[in-house]
Each structure stands twice: as C-alpha cells, then as structure tokens.
Amino acid sequence: MDAERVKREFAESLEVNRRSADALAVPIAEAAGLMLESLSAGGKILSCGNGGSAADAQHFASELLNRFETERASLPAIALTTDSSTLTSIANDRSYEEIFSRQVSGLGRPGDVLLAISTSGASPNVTNAVRAAHRAGMSVVALTGRDGGAVSSALGKADIELRAPHDRTARIQEIHLLAIHCLCRLLDDAYGDSAPT
C-alpha cells in the first residue's frame, strides 16, 4: 500500500486544521457562549445530521449528557437521530425531509439551541430543522462545509455558522469533530463540578 498517500492525507488535514483554527476560534467560542446561555437558563441542545454527521450529533449529545473530560452534572441534550420509530414514522407518513423538523417542532422551546450538522450544507432535512428551530424561538449553531449551502442561507442574524474551510467531506468531518470537542471543552470549563441553575 501507498505510505506516501497516507502522508499526503495527514499533511492536508494538518493544513486544514491550521486554517480552521484561524477562521473558527472566535465563532466556536461564541457558539459555546450561546449554548451556555441556553443551558444556564434551563434550555437544552438538540442536534441533528445525516450519516457521519448523525454520528457527530449523537457524539455531542452523549458528551453533554454524560461527561467530556471533566466531572460535572449532566447537561440536557437530545440527538434527533437516534429514535428509529420516530424517524421511520415521520419518513413514512410525511417525508424524509421532515424527520428532524417535526421533532424540533415537538421538542424545541424558546431559548433552546439546535446544533445542525451538514458537511455539504445542502441537506434538506437539516435545512428544514433550522427553519423549524426559528419558528420555535430557538437559536442555531450550524456546522457546515464547502460554500455553506442551503443551511447557511437559512440561518438568521443571531445564529452561528462554523464552516470548515474545505471541499472534501473527510476534511470537513474532521473539523466538525474538532469543533464539537472544543464546544464540549468550553462547556466543561464553564461548569466544572457544577450543573446549570
């Protein structure tokens, strides 16, 4: 097998990480602040995405509900990707494009935050979830890539986009996971051994 190809993959990833640190450090800190404000006011974080982004949505929710690297009380988070009965009933009775927006409409409350993840920014069901979050009085943190797509276009002024500066899905997903870990780290730092009041 081609070890040089592996080295090129690492080199590309390192370069994307470097560019992302410059572009995303401030927006990630702002996104963590938005989430902290919601959690401190009794809100919760909903998360959604497809495929690898679904795994990222679940990863984020699990880190909040359990712990990241610091012992603290559980923080309220729900991944909208995990309930197969709900997902399949909405897809069957309505459409796949509504699998997240329908859940946001039922679970979201004013002051909650939606973490919307789409590597392409072009996922109709994630875009619809963003719109449903706005109708529910929620804020949105969007993890996107490429040109941000329809997800970016659906965001409001109070929302925050964390757009990975690359076109390859693998590199975008790597930045998304790092951004998620940064969000978790900042929330851990904010709460330490305490819980939201």
Protein Blocks (a to p, Z undefined) as FASTA:
>chain_A
ZZklmmmmmmmmmmmmmmmmmmmmmmmmmmmmmmmmmmmnopacddddehjlmmmmmmmm
mmmmmomkbccdddddddfklmmmlmmmmmmmmcmklmmmmmmmmmpcghiacddddfkl
pafklmmmmmmmmmnopacddddehjopmmlmmpcfkbccdddfbfbfklmmmmmmmmmm
mmmmmmmmmnmmaccZZ
